[in-house]
Amino acid sequence: MQATASESPRTPGIVRLLRRARPGDVLFRVVITFFGASVLVLAALMLWQLAFESRESISAFGWGFLTGTRWDPVSRTFGAAPAIYGTLVSSAIAVVLAVPVSLGAAIYLSEMAPPWLRHPASFLVESLAAIPSVVFGLWGIYVLVPWIRSPVERVLGDHLGFLPLFTGPPFGVGMLAAGAILAIMILPIITAIARDSLLAVPSSQREAMLALGATKWEMISRAVLQYCRSGLVGAVLLGLGRALGETMAVTMVIGKTYDINTSLFAPASTAASQIASEFSEASFSLYTSALMELALILLGITLLVNVAARLLVWRIARSPEAIRE
Amino acid sequence: MRTEKARHSGRFRRGLFGLIALTLAASIAAFLLSACGGSGGSSSTPTVSGQSPTAQATKTTAQSPCPPSGAANALTGAGASFPYPLYSKWTAQFDKQCGIQINYQPVGSGAGISQITAKTVDFGASDGIMTDDQVAAAEAAGGPILHVPMTSGAVAIIANLPGIQQGQLKLTPDVLADIYLKKITKWNDSRIAAVNSGLSLPSTDIAVVHRSDGSGTTFIFTNYLSKVSQEWKDKVGNATTVQWPGDIGGEKNDGVAQQVKQTPGAIGYVELAYAIQNNLSWASLQNKSGKYVEPSLEATTAASTGVTIPDDTKVMITDSTNPSAYPIVGFTWILAYVNQPDRAKGESLVYYLWWSIHDGQQYSSDLLYAPLPTDVVKKAEAEIKSISYQGQPLLQLP
């Protein structure tokens, strides 16, 4: 798109374009610009709408909404602290449980697996991500929760009951069940991205390490993992982003209560599950508004995590050595 | 690695075979797993027990008239999900009889109230009475609004106590309230034992299960607890979601039922229809007259029989004075403006409502809803007759 000499550089681009381009080009450009802009406009509208709808709750509770521990529609008192706490802790459990497994799976797939297994196994891991979350939720209620109640919580309670994390009656549902189901749900995304990061490590790195007489373990830990650190961190953060916003499966196994409890056995609530299960019966405007503000907070948390993930993934993708095989 | 390029296609083909083999293996494994889970999980197949329809309310002979020509042939409504199975049966039957299509969306009572207030639907539906604020908002939008009762539902108390048969466990109102307040925490508590002399109750902890989603069932249940326990009223109160003193939330009826089924010593509450369909083990509750009553359609209808109902029917009939009534019962209403903004739609609406409270009632029992007793139907008739367009009543009976 070079300007011809006859045109002053100050002529607006669109005018220049109209002067010499074919109508098809103009139409194409306008349509594509519209589509591109619409995504941004949608996001902005959503943010504005959430902020606008939550103004009643914001003016009623102010910053106290973030620290308030009571969520009581009867007395019209709303505080988001239990939901924020539940969201962060359940996602943290998910990451702690999922990261070793998915990094191990990613290393296996990129470094150790026989070639004939790599593609089908990767495909299967990725297709885990396509399972609807309500299916995970049902599986959670019928299979995971009874299993967590006994043996997992019984054994943990018997042997580690002195820790405040593992006290209280083993209900099965609760923070631990929510974290476990989230871990399973974020496994595929972390595995897939971590595997791509590992594959982006040039073979020369591996060859150089092996040439120095390193074992396979030394090669993987010193050369490969070191090399794609930031990509792996990005993978974990994207998984975390998914865990923070996951709704249906968590709603079905978290056993909602509004208490902040140090025990992982105790029922809890997350922002997303609270919105999903209460919105349709929220019977007065302050209630709806408080749920909207909860959504706004959740959006803020996930946005932060996603921006961090994007920056890190972007960094590895742009690093000059990272040439795909 | 580049030297292997020639072999790439061969490897790809082998990869494809591997993929197919793995997928097959995985799906077979998944199938086997699901088959095992299925046989273990669905031990209680839905068995509709033979509840005989109550004779007092069903008028199968009288056929209500269809609206006159010129009435709208489509209506939309939205609200409570609890009566949805009944409403969809009604709308299908009414369509067959009168050729009017009614699209009802079970979006929840709260959303139904918002939609009728915003006038995006022709009628709303709710399991709870509109609050004063909500009534004020609706009146500002469309003038006086009616609550027309359609059917009533009951809330069954279910418990997981091995060896104890359906209806054997007896609970008094204050014991139930104190269990939900977490003041009674063991099944062998002396206050439970005092009213269950024949039963051997275990020393297990009581795990209290409640609905995690906002629901009309919770509204009726907490309304009952607020009536029978001052402490409940002061500490917790009555709403579609409350700050529960105890234990576990389950999503919807089946979430609560699953939780109770899986946890020994658990107690929970579900809609009667759900409890009957799934043959859950419920408790007998002591009603206001001191009698222990099991939940049933008859005992549900009895709750609004022979008791004083105000003309606007805006009353929670929990803790009924009728000696044969089950105490945790509530109406579900259709919400409609007295002054209809559109003549054609208003006509269809009043004839549909009239049909529902007469012809419609015969379908209630089969779908496990309690039919309205005659005196409530009378009140509803008066309400429907008052619906008008520009001051003229819309219902013209022959």
Chai-1 contact restraints between the chains, C-beta under 6 A:
chainA,res_idxA,chainB,res_idxB,connection_type,confidence,min_distance_angstrom,max_distance_angstrom,comment,restraint_id
A,D72,B,Q243,contact,1.0,0.0,6.0,A-B,restraint_1
A,P73,B,A239,contact,1.0,0.0,6.0,A-B,restraint_2
A,P73,B,T241,contact,1.0,0.0,6.0,A-B,restraint_3
A,V74,B,G237,contact,1.0,0.0,6.0,A-B,restraint_4
A,V74,B,A239,contact,1.0,0.0,6.0,A-B,restraint_5
A,V74,B,V242,contact,1.0,0.0,6.0,A-B,restraint_6
A,P115,B,R11,contact,1.0,0.0,6.0,A-B,restraint_7
A,W116,B,R14,contact,1.0,0.0,6.0,A-B,restraint_8
A,W116,B,G15,contact,1.0,0.0,6.0,A-B,restraint_9
A,W116,B,G18,contact,1.0,0.0,6.0,A-B,restraint_10
A,H119,B,G15,contact,1.0,0.0,6.0,A-B,restraint_11
A,P120,B,G18,contact,1.0,0.0,6.0,A-B,restraint_12
A,P120,B,L19,contact,1.0,0.0,6.0,A-B,restraint_13
A,P120,B,L22,contact,1.0,0.0,6.0,A-B,restraint_14
A,F123,B,L19,contact,1.0,0.0,6.0,A-B,restraint_15
A,I141,B,Q258,contact,1.0,0.0,6.0,A-B,restraint_16
A,Y142,B,G37,contact,1.0,0.0,6.0,A-B,restraint_17
A,Y142,B,G41,contact,1.0,0.0,6.0,A-B,restraint_18
A,P146,B,Q262,contact,1.0,0.0,6.0,A-B,restraint_19
A,F171,B,I248,contact,1.0,0.0,6.0,A-B,restraint_20
A,V173,B,I248,contact,1.0,0.0,6.0,A-B,restraint_21
A,S203,B,M1,contact,1.0,0.0,6.0,A-B,restraint_22
A,T251,B,E251,contact,1.0,0.0,6.0,A-B,restraint_23
A,M252,B,E251,contact,1.0,0.0,6.0,A-B,restraint_24
A,G255,B,I248,contact,1.0,0.0,6.0,A-B,restraint_25
A,G255,B,G249,contact,1.0,0.0,6.0,A-B,restraint_26
A,K256,B,S212,contact,1.0,0.0,6.0,A-B,restraint_27
A,K256,B,G249,contact,1.0,0.0,6.0,A-B,restraint_28
A,P267,B,I248,contact,1.0,0.0,6.0,A-B,restraint_29
A,S277,B,S212,contact,1.0,0.0,6.0,A-B,restraint_30
A,S277,B,D213,contact,1.0,0.0,6.0,A-B,restraint_31
A,E278,B,G214,contact,1.0,0.0,6.0,A-B,restraint_32
A,E278,B,T241,contact,1.0,0.0,6.0,A-B,restraint_33
A,S280,B,V107,contact,1.0,0.0,6.0,A-B,restraint_34
A,S280,B,G108,contact,1.0,0.0,6.0,A-B,restraint_35
A,S280,B,A111,contact,1.0,0.0,6.0,A-B,restraint_36
A,E281,B,G108,contact,1.0,0.0,6.0,A-B,restraint_37
A,E281,B,G110,contact,1.0,0.0,6.0,A-B,restraint_38
A,E281,B,G214,contact,1.0,0.0,6.0,A-B,restraint_39
A,E281,B,T240,contact,1.0,0.0,6.0,A-B,restraint_40
A,A282,B,G110,contact,1.0,0.0,6.0,A-B,restraint_41
A,S283,B,G110,contact,1.0,0.0,6.0,A-B,restraint_42
A,F284,B,D133,contact,1.0,0.0,6.0,A-B,restraint_43
A,E325,B,M1,contact,1.0,0.0,6.0,A-B,restraint_44
